[in-house]
Amino acid sequence: MHMRHSDIEHGPATVKVKYILENPEELNEDGSDTAEHELMAAKGEHLLEVAIEHGINIEHSCGGVCACSTCHVYIENGMDSLSESEEEEEDRVEEAPGLQINSRLSCQCLVEGDGPIVVRIPSWNRNAVKEVPH
């Protein structure tokens, strides 16, 4: 399922977000080996949405509606600049492999603060069947 752009109004992209890819060849849409991407996000965007819009293929089997745990990432810095996890996310993230204290579902992390935010995408997170929007 392809994630659509959220319906939330976004301001200008003013928050620095760095994505660190442990498996860049499979996660970069262009197949490059770039392991780090420094991007700008707008407050109100989800981390998954920002990644997808910039060609980073984070798996999201449920389309970003918190019905699975495939978009599991590690927040290495800037947790206080993200929305707090809710019970539904906490229940889902417990199903993810490699659970850590800084584990979050990227589809549920709304950018709320000024950052910077650092997100690590584990090597086992890969979009095995890449779907193209119609």
DOTOR-873043 format. One record per residue: y, z, x of N, C-alpha, C in turn; residue in three letters. Coordinates in steps of 0.001 Angstrom, whole numbers, plus 500000, padded with zeros to 6 digits. Layout:
N
YZXYZXYZXala/...
% end
This chain:
134
498825500000500852500000500000500000501224500000500887met/502157499138500622503371499038501417504427499993500867his/505083500706501760506118501644501333507398500886501014met/507980501219499878509247500602499514510381501515499959arg/511561500946500094512744501711500464513015502754499381his/513355503958499764513569505017498780514778504727497903ser/514810505374496744515903505196495794517092506106496093asp/516956506966497074518010507914497419519133507177498144ile/520360507465497761521515506874498430521574507386499868glu/521717506477500797521818506842502202523237506612502685his/523647507493503546524933507294504197524733506417505419gly/525690506441506322525549505664507558524475506281508464pro/523894505470509296522858505935510228523538506671511384ala/523535508005511324524251508816512308523371509832513033thr/522081509906512668521195510926513230520229510268514215val/520226510750515464519322510203516474517890510677516206lys/516977509704516183515555510005516031514803509234517098val/514045509961517915513214509321518932511760509391518462lys/511105508238518455509681508157518146508935507927519449tyr/507945508768519718507095508627520889505729508185520390ile/505283507020520823504026506442520371502958506641521430leu/501897507348521087500813507546522035499959506290522184glu/499996505396521215499226504159521251500158503000520894asn/501107502669521770502155501719521405501675500312521072pro/500615499827521724500174498457521474499745498255520027glu/499212499291519404498752499176518022499810499598517014glu/500791500382517420501784500899516485503066500079516444leu/503352499309517487504529498443517479504181497164516723asn/505004496828515768504765495634514959504653494383515810glu/505400494324516909505377493141517765504292493195518838asp/503476494273518849502394494397519820502842494768521216gly/504112495126521378504621495486522701504077496837523139ser/504270497148524424503794498430524938504911499459525064asp/505997499270524318507106500220524324506646501521523680thr/506658502596524452506132503869523966507193504752523318ala/508459504490523582509523505315523006510570504425522340glu/510971504842521147512001504125520399513087505119520012his/514306504890520451515429505731520056516175504996518963glu/516142505561517766516703504930516580517771505816515963leu/518457505262514991519438506020514224518967506039512771met/519008507209512175518604507373510778519794507872509971ala/519731507611508693520750508126507769520217509389507107ala/521089510304506814520675511479506062520159511012504708lys/519028511574504305518401511177503047517240510222503227gly/517040509693504433515893508826504697514698509662505122glu/513499509177504803512264509804505279511956509264506674his/511311510074507503510946509618508838510026508402508785leu/509135508353507801508246507198507655509056505943507369leu/510007506056506479510865504936506093511630504389507304glu/512178505270508124512933504861509308512014504102510264val/510825504638510497509875503991511412509489502600510924ala/509087502501509674508645501215509116509767500181509185ile/510984500594508867512117499662508891512444499154510293glu/511937499848511321512200499441512698510937498931513401his/509927498552512624508744497917513194507735498844513819gly/507761500129513457506766501087513945505765501307512810ile/504521500947513036503505500954511980502783502293511856asn/503423503249511242502749504514510946501870504271509725ile/500605504645509832499693504519508701500258505295507511glu/500125504722506325500591505392505098499789504837503920his/498528505230503874497586504674502898498038504833501456ser/498717505919501152499107506179499756500468505592499417cys/501102504925500364502425504357500106503549505355500239gly/503275506494500844504328507483501077504617508390499903gly/503592508712499110503806509563497938503094510915498054val/502727511303499266502096512600499536500745512749498834cys/499971511654498806498645511707498197497545511638499251ala/497932511579500525496947511553501614497591512214502836cys/496941512119503980497516512716505195497584511708506333ser/497562510431506019497496509418507071498792509256507860thr/499925509688507331501196509538508054501551510803508843cys/500532511574509185500673512815509944501303512534511309his/502354513294511637503030513198512930503316514608513437val/503744514684514688504171515946515280505679515907515484tyr/506369516932515021507814517048515227508014517879516488ile/508437517227517569508592517907518851509964518546519014glu/510935518056518252512279518621518309512991518255517016asn/513847519156516545514676518853515389514072519211514042gly/513095520099514024512495520506512745513564521036511794met/514592521696512349515660522256511521516589521180510940asp/516437519935511377517224518826510829516460518074509743ser/515271518578509403514438517952508375514306518873507172leu/513983518284506033513723519080504842512532520000505105ser/512513521135504442511386522047504591510168521482503878glu/508994521789504411507778521310503751507565522098502466ser/507064521386501467506744522011500192505238522212500108glu/504808522957499115503394523310498991502489522086498946glu/502905521043498245502091519829498142501850519214499524glu/502910519143500351502751518607501703501859519509502544glu/502066520813502454501260521747503235499779521616502891glu/499477521412501611498085521222501202497510519945501799asp/498284518873501822497814517579502337497694517576503860arg/498678518146504538498667518089506003497483518875506571val/496979519852505834495801520592506283494570519702506394glu/494568518554505720493456517612505761493529516679506968glu/494648516681507675494867515750508780494115516188510029ala/493621515219510812493001515569512090494072516031513074pro/493691516874514021494617517299515062495752518172514584gly/495521518974513569496557519824512984497153520766514029leu/498496520824514068499230521711514966500319522410514171gln/500950523395514784502015524148514127503198523240513781ile/503397522153514529504510521238514299504092519980513527asn/502944520027512855502462518893512064503254518741510778ser/503588517498510454504245517173509189503747515816508717arg/503965515535507443503723514198506917505057513472506963leu/505107512354507658506386511667507845506975511156506535ser/506127510951505523506647510496504224507382511607503483cys/507227512848503912507853513978503234509010514579504013gln/509258514089505211510330514622506057511633513881505805cys/512505514482505021513822513909504778514776514356505879leu/515513513420506427516536513747507416517688514411506670val/517987515655507041519049516407506374520132516891507339glu/519737517151508585520690517685509561521192516612510499gly/521831517072511582522481516160512523521619515764513711asp/520400516326513791519494515948514873519917516543516200gly/519389516028517290518431514937517368517034515383516946pro/516218514397516573514852514636516114513916513846517030ile/512821514475517441511810513799518257510486513872517513val/509890512697517268508651512567516504507589511942517387val/506434512595517513505304512026518263504285511497517259arg/503905510236517432502891509616516582501593509616517373ile/500585510387516918499336510522517662498617509186517848pro/497815509110518904497114507864519228496137507456518141ser/495608508392517386494638508040516341495305507538515065trp/496627507592514992497328507082513808497571505596514007asn/496846504787513271497029503341513371496843502721512016arg/497598501711511743497493500998510475496459499901510672asn/495207500190510307494097499267510541494240497985509738ala/494783498064508560494992496892507727496482496814507421val/497197496017508196498632495918508028498934495029506828lys/499668495575505877500047494808504712501467494304504862glu/501696493120504395503018492528504447503601492570503043val/504858493005502890505449493050501554505533491663500942pro/505409491594499634505447490302498931506854489915498596his/
% end
